[in-house]
Amino acid sequence: MIDRVISRKRLAAMVAALLLASGLAALGSPRAYAADITERSYTNAAGTRSYYLHVPPGDTAGKPLMIYLHGCTDPEAQLAGNGFSLTRIADELGFVLAYPIQTRDANERWCWNWFDPANQERDTGEPSIVAGITETLIQEFGIDRARVYVGGYSAGGGMSTVMAATYPDLYAAIAPMAGGPHGMSMRPPVADLTGATIVASMGSRARPVPAFFLQDLADQTSLYPIGRANILQWLGADRRAGNLTLADTPTAVTTTADPIPATIEHYTGSGCELAQFITPIGPDHIGGGLLMQSSSGLTLQRRMMDFLLAHRLTGPRQSC
């Protein structure tokens, strides 16, 4: 395992790369958050991936763990400066935070290969690498196994669904934001929305998995109907995995204007909230990603973590 602390000079270069690549300089120059970020690597039979690690102050024994998976395009540019803003929430709420990094050799656009059947099974491919990083951190830092979470945006959201389907005994809850349904074919985009493919992937470990969704209404990359399909599939999987009475319609809908106007749908079954679906009004795909990976979206990031941290890992067929 290799540890390397990121220098300020390198962070500055990453900031410049982000601005050049995305054309988002008008949003304001990102300023690196003064956090301890360490770069490590993990290797197993499926390959090697680097990951960035942030450990909050104090004793880590019994703390939660969050695994955050980036979307497509150069991940180091994505995480430049404000891209590590979730570390602020980690310090505030007290959880260990890791950012696994995809390689260009594995995907020319640095996407997690969530759509590839070869990377949708337990103990093989990219799921085994992400799970291996997770297990390494659990053991090293004495993490509470009942409070381990995975989430991400875009391709990272899609891979979060894969991780929950392949390792439901590892992740208590997930945040598959702007991702896609499990087993979705890309051309045309078709998926089984009953949740049967998720439950089949879970096998004897099947259980309802609480999930936090975010899908931008104006997203032209991960279209809004794909996000709706994503939650429908998970609600179906939860019903099948836990024999639940859980409607496809929300039990409550609220609104917020912080940091931007958005609706918040709440889905409750068997006495616990199994899903939240956030619809920001306005941002496109890149804008939604910035909300979840920059200081402009700290309120949403805190909402995501509040939802996840409210759930603990349950046994097979158990909901909350």
C-alpha positions as CSV (number, residue, x, y, z in Angstrom):
1,M,0.0,0.0,0.0
2,I,1.4,3.4,-1.0
3,D,0.6,6.6,1.0
4,R,1.3,10.1,-0.4
5,V,0.0,13.4,0.9
6,I,-1.1,15.7,-2.0
7,S,0.9,18.9,-2.1
8,R,-0.6,22.3,-2.5
9,K,1.2,22.8,-5.8
10,R,-0.4,19.6,-7.1
11,L,-3.8,20.8,-5.9
12,A,-3.3,24.1,-7.7
13,A,-2.5,22.3,-10.9
14,M,-5.6,20.1,-10.5
15,V,-7.7,23.3,-10.1
16,A,-6.3,24.7,-13.3
17,A,-7.0,21.5,-15.2
18,L,-10.6,21.5,-14.0
19,L,-11.2,25.0,-15.2
20,L,-9.7,24.4,-18.6
21,A,-11.5,21.1,-19.1
22,S,-15.0,22.2,-17.9
23,G,-15.2,25.8,-18.9
24,L,-16.7,26.5,-15.4
25,A,-14.4,29.4,-14.4
26,A,-17.4,31.6,-14.3
27,L,-18.6,29.8,-11.2
28,G,-15.6,31.1,-9.3
29,S,-12.1,29.9,-8.7
30,P,-12.1,26.8,-6.5
31,R,-10.1,27.1,-3.3
32,A,-8.5,24.0,-1.9
33,Y,-10.0,23.0,1.4
34,A,-7.3,22.6,4.0
35,A,-7.8,19.0,4.7
36,D,-5.4,16.0,5.1
37,I,-5.8,14.0,2.0
38,T,-3.7,11.0,1.5
39,E,-3.3,9.0,-1.7
40,R,-3.0,5.3,-1.5
41,S,-3.3,2.3,-3.8
42,Y,-5.0,-1.1,-3.5
43,T,-4.3,-4.2,-5.6
44,N,-6.0,-7.5,-6.0
45,A,-6.4,-10.1,-8.8
46,A,-8.7,-7.7,-10.7
47,G,-6.2,-4.9,-10.8
48,T,-4.8,-1.8,-9.0
49,R,-6.6,1.4,-8.2
50,S,-5.5,4.5,-6.3
51,Y,-7.8,6.1,-3.8
52,Y,-7.8,9.3,-1.8
53,L,-8.4,9.1,1.9
54,H,-9.5,11.6,4.5
55,V,-9.6,10.7,8.2
56,P,-11.5,13.0,10.6
57,P,-9.9,14.2,13.8
58,G,-10.0,11.9,16.8
59,D,-10.1,8.1,17.4
60,T,-11.5,6.3,14.3
61,A,-12.6,3.2,16.2
62,G,-16.4,2.7,15.7
63,K,-16.7,5.6,13.2
64,P,-18.7,5.2,9.9
65,L,-17.1,4.9,6.5
66,M,-18.2,6.6,3.2
67,I,-16.9,5.5,-0.2
68,Y,-17.5,8.1,-2.8
69,L,-17.2,7.2,-6.5
70,H,-16.5,9.9,-9.1
71,G,-18.1,10.2,-12.5
72,C,-16.5,10.2,-16.0
73,T,-13.7,12.5,-17.2
74,D,-10.4,13.0,-15.4
75,P,-11.1,12.3,-11.7
76,E,-8.1,14.4,-10.5
77,A,-9.6,17.4,-12.3
78,Q,-13.0,16.7,-10.8
79,L,-11.6,16.6,-7.3
80,A,-9.4,19.6,-7.7
81,G,-9.7,22.2,-5.0
82,N,-13.4,22.3,-3.9
83,G,-13.9,18.7,-5.2
84,F,-12.8,17.5,-1.7
85,S,-15.5,19.5,0.0
86,L,-17.2,16.4,1.4
87,T,-14.2,16.2,3.8
88,R,-15.8,19.2,5.6
89,I,-18.9,17.1,6.2
90,A,-16.7,14.2,7.2
91,D,-15.1,16.3,9.9
92,E,-18.4,17.7,11.0
93,L,-20.2,14.4,11.3
94,G,-17.2,12.2,12.1
95,F,-16.8,9.6,9.3
96,V,-13.8,8.3,7.4
97,L,-14.0,9.2,3.7
98,A,-12.4,7.5,0.7
99,Y,-12.4,8.3,-3.1
100,P,-11.5,5.4,-5.3
101,I,-10.0,6.5,-8.6
102,Q,-10.7,4.8,-12.0
103,T,-7.9,4.4,-14.5
104,R,-7.8,5.5,-18.1
105,D,-6.6,2.0,-19.0
106,A,-9.8,0.5,-17.6
107,N,-12.0,3.1,-19.4
108,E,-10.8,5.8,-21.8
109,R,-13.1,8.4,-20.2
110,W,-12.3,7.3,-16.6
111,C,-15.8,6.0,-16.2
112,W,-16.5,3.2,-13.7
113,N,-17.7,0.3,-15.9
114,W,-21.1,-0.2,-14.1
115,F,-22.8,-1.0,-17.4
116,D,-20.4,-3.9,-18.3
117,P,-21.6,-7.4,-17.2
118,A,-18.0,-8.3,-16.4
119,N,-18.0,-5.6,-13.7
120,Q,-21.4,-6.5,-12.2
121,E,-20.5,-9.6,-10.1
122,R,-19.2,-10.2,-6.6
123,D,-15.5,-10.9,-6.1
124,T,-14.6,-10.0,-9.7
125,G,-13.7,-6.9,-11.6
126,E,-14.2,-3.4,-10.3
127,P,-16.7,-4.4,-7.6
128,S,-14.0,-6.5,-6.0
129,I,-11.6,-3.6,-6.0
130,V,-14.0,-1.1,-4.4
131,A,-15.0,-3.8,-1.9
132,G,-11.4,-4.5,-1.2
133,I,-10.6,-0.9,-0.5
134,T,-13.6,-0.8,1.8
135,E,-12.6,-3.9,3.7
136,T,-9.0,-2.6,4.0
137,L,-10.2,0.6,5.7
138,I,-12.7,-1.2,7.9
139,Q,-9.9,-3.3,9.4
140,E,-7.3,-0.6,9.5
141,F,-9.4,2.0,11.3
142,G,-11.7,-0.1,13.3
143,I,-14.8,1.1,11.4
144,D,-18.3,0.2,12.6
145,R,-19.3,-2.5,10.1
146,A,-22.9,-1.5,10.5
147,R,-22.3,2.0,9.2
148,V,-20.5,1.6,5.9
149,Y,-21.9,3.5,2.9
150,V,-21.2,3.9,-0.9
151,G,-22.4,6.6,-3.2
152,G,-21.4,8.6,-6.2
153,Y,-22.5,10.7,-9.2
154,S,-23.1,9.7,-12.8
155,A,-20.9,6.6,-13.5
156,G,-20.1,6.6,-9.8
157,G,-23.8,6.5,-9.1
158,G,-24.2,3.6,-11.5
159,M,-21.4,1.8,-9.8
160,S,-22.9,2.5,-6.4
161,T,-26.0,0.5,-7.4
162,V,-23.7,-2.4,-8.6
163,M,-21.9,-2.3,-5.2
164,A,-25.1,-2.6,-3.3
165,A,-26.4,-5.4,-5.6
166,T,-23.1,-7.4,-5.2
167,Y,-22.3,-6.6,-1.6
168,P,-25.5,-6.0,0.3
169,D,-23.8,-7.4,3.4
170,L,-21.1,-4.7,3.2
171,Y,-23.0,-1.4,2.6
172,A,-25.8,-0.3,4.9
173,A,-27.1,2.4,2.5
174,I,-26.2,4.0,-0.8
175,A,-26.4,7.2,-2.8
176,P,-26.7,6.3,-6.5
177,M,-27.0,9.9,-7.9
178,A,-27.5,10.6,-11.6
179,G,-26.6,7.0,-12.3
180,G,-28.6,4.3,-14.0
181,P,-30.6,1.1,-13.2
182,H,-28.8,-2.2,-12.6
183,G,-28.3,-4.2,-15.7
184,M,-29.4,-1.4,-18.0
185,S,-28.5,-1.8,-21.7
186,M,-27.1,1.4,-23.2
187,R,-28.5,1.4,-26.8
188,P,-31.4,1.6,-26.4
189,P,-31.5,2.3,-22.6
190,V,-33.6,-0.6,-21.3
191,A,-33.7,-2.1,-17.8
192,D,-35.8,-4.4,-15.7
193,L,-37.6,-2.1,-13.3
194,T,-39.1,-4.8,-11.1
195,G,-35.9,-5.0,-9.1
196,A,-35.6,-8.7,-9.9
197,T,-32.0,-8.4,-11.3
198,I,-30.8,-6.7,-8.2
199,V,-32.3,-9.3,-5.9
200,A,-30.9,-12.1,-8.0
201,S,-27.5,-10.5,-7.8
202,M,-27.8,-10.3,-4.0
203,G,-28.7,-13.9,-3.7
204,S,-29.0,-15.3,-0.2
205,R,-27.8,-11.9,1.2
206,A,-30.8,-10.0,-0.3
207,R,-32.1,-7.2,1.8
208,P,-33.8,-3.8,1.3
209,V,-31.1,-1.2,0.8
210,P,-32.0,2.5,1.7
211,A,-31.0,4.8,-1.1
212,F,-30.5,8.6,-1.6
213,F,-31.1,9.7,-5.2
214,L,-30.4,13.0,-6.9
215,Q,-31.4,13.7,-10.5
216,D,-31.3,17.1,-12.1
217,L,-34.4,18.0,-14.1
218,A,-32.3,19.6,-16.9
219,D,-29.7,16.9,-17.1
220,Q,-29.1,16.1,-20.8
221,T,-26.5,13.4,-20.1
222,S,-28.2,11.2,-17.5
223,L,-31.7,12.1,-18.5
224,Y,-34.3,12.6,-15.8
225,P,-36.4,9.6,-16.8
226,I,-33.3,7.4,-16.2
227,G,-33.2,8.7,-12.6
228,R,-36.9,7.9,-12.2
229,A,-36.2,4.4,-13.5
230,N,-33.4,4.0,-11.0
231,I,-35.6,4.7,-8.0
232,L,-38.4,2.5,-9.3
233,Q,-36.0,-0.4,-9.7
234,W,-34.7,0.0,-6.2
235,L,-38.2,0.3,-4.7
236,G,-39.1,-2.9,-6.5
237,A,-35.9,-4.6,-5.2
238,D,-36.7,-3.5,-1.7
239,R,-40.2,-5.0,-1.9
240,R,-38.9,-8.3,-3.2
241,A,-35.9,-8.5,-0.8
242,G,-37.9,-7.6,2.3
243,N,-41.5,-8.6,1.5
244,L,-42.4,-4.9,2.1
245,T,-45.5,-2.9,1.4
246,L,-43.8,0.0,-0.3
247,A,-45.5,2.3,-2.9
248,D,-43.9,3.7,-6.0
249,T,-45.3,7.1,-5.0
250,P,-43.7,9.2,-2.2
251,T,-45.2,9.2,1.3
252,A,-44.3,12.9,1.6
253,V,-42.9,15.7,-0.6
254,T,-41.0,18.7,0.7
255,T,-39.1,21.5,-0.9
256,T,-35.9,23.4,-0.3
257,A,-34.2,26.5,-1.7
258,D,-30.8,25.7,-0.2
259,P,-28.5,25.8,-2.1
260,I,-30.9,25.9,-5.1
261,P,-34.7,25.1,-5.5
262,A,-35.4,21.4,-5.3
263,T,-38.1,19.0,-4.4
264,I,-37.4,16.2,-1.9
265,E,-39.5,13.0,-2.1
266,H,-39.6,10.7,0.9
267,Y,-40.4,7.0,0.5
268,T,-41.3,5.1,3.7
269,G,-42.1,1.5,4.3
270,S,-42.2,-0.7,7.4
271,G,-41.6,2.2,9.6
272,C,-38.4,3.5,8.0
273,E,-37.5,5.8,5.2
274,L,-36.0,3.7,2.5
275,A,-35.5,6.3,-0.1
276,Q,-35.1,10.0,-0.8
277,F,-35.3,11.4,-4.3
278,I,-34.0,15.0,-4.8
279,T,-34.8,16.9,-7.9
280,P,-32.8,20.1,-8.2
281,I,-34.5,22.6,-10.6
282,G,-32.0,24.1,-13.0
283,P,-28.6,22.5,-13.1
284,D,-27.4,20.4,-16.0
285,H,-25.3,17.2,-15.5
286,I,-22.1,19.1,-14.7
287,G,-23.9,21.5,-12.4
288,G,-25.4,18.6,-10.4
289,G,-21.9,17.1,-10.1
290,L,-20.6,20.3,-8.8
291,L,-23.3,20.4,-6.2
292,M,-22.2,17.1,-4.8
293,Q,-18.4,17.7,-5.1
294,S,-17.9,21.4,-4.3
295,S,-18.5,23.8,-1.5
296,S,-21.5,25.3,-3.3
297,G,-23.4,22.1,-2.5
298,L,-22.5,21.5,1.1
299,T,-26.1,21.6,2.2
300,L,-27.0,18.8,-0.2
301,Q,-23.9,16.8,0.8
302,R,-24.9,17.1,4.4
303,R,-28.4,16.0,3.5
304,M,-27.0,13.0,1.7
305,M,-24.9,12.0,4.7
306,D,-27.6,12.6,7.2
307,F,-29.8,10.2,5.2
308,L,-27.1,7.5,4.9
309,L,-25.9,7.8,8.5
310,A,-29.5,7.3,9.8
311,H,-29.3,3.7,8.5
312,R,-27.4,0.7,9.9
313,L,-26.6,-2.6,8.2
314,T,-29.4,-5.1,8.6
315,G,-29.5,-8.9,8.0
316,P,-31.0,-10.6,5.0
317,R,-34.7,-9.8,4.4
318,Q,-34.7,-7.1,7.1
319,S,-35.5,-3.5,6.3
320,C,-34.4,-1.0,9.0
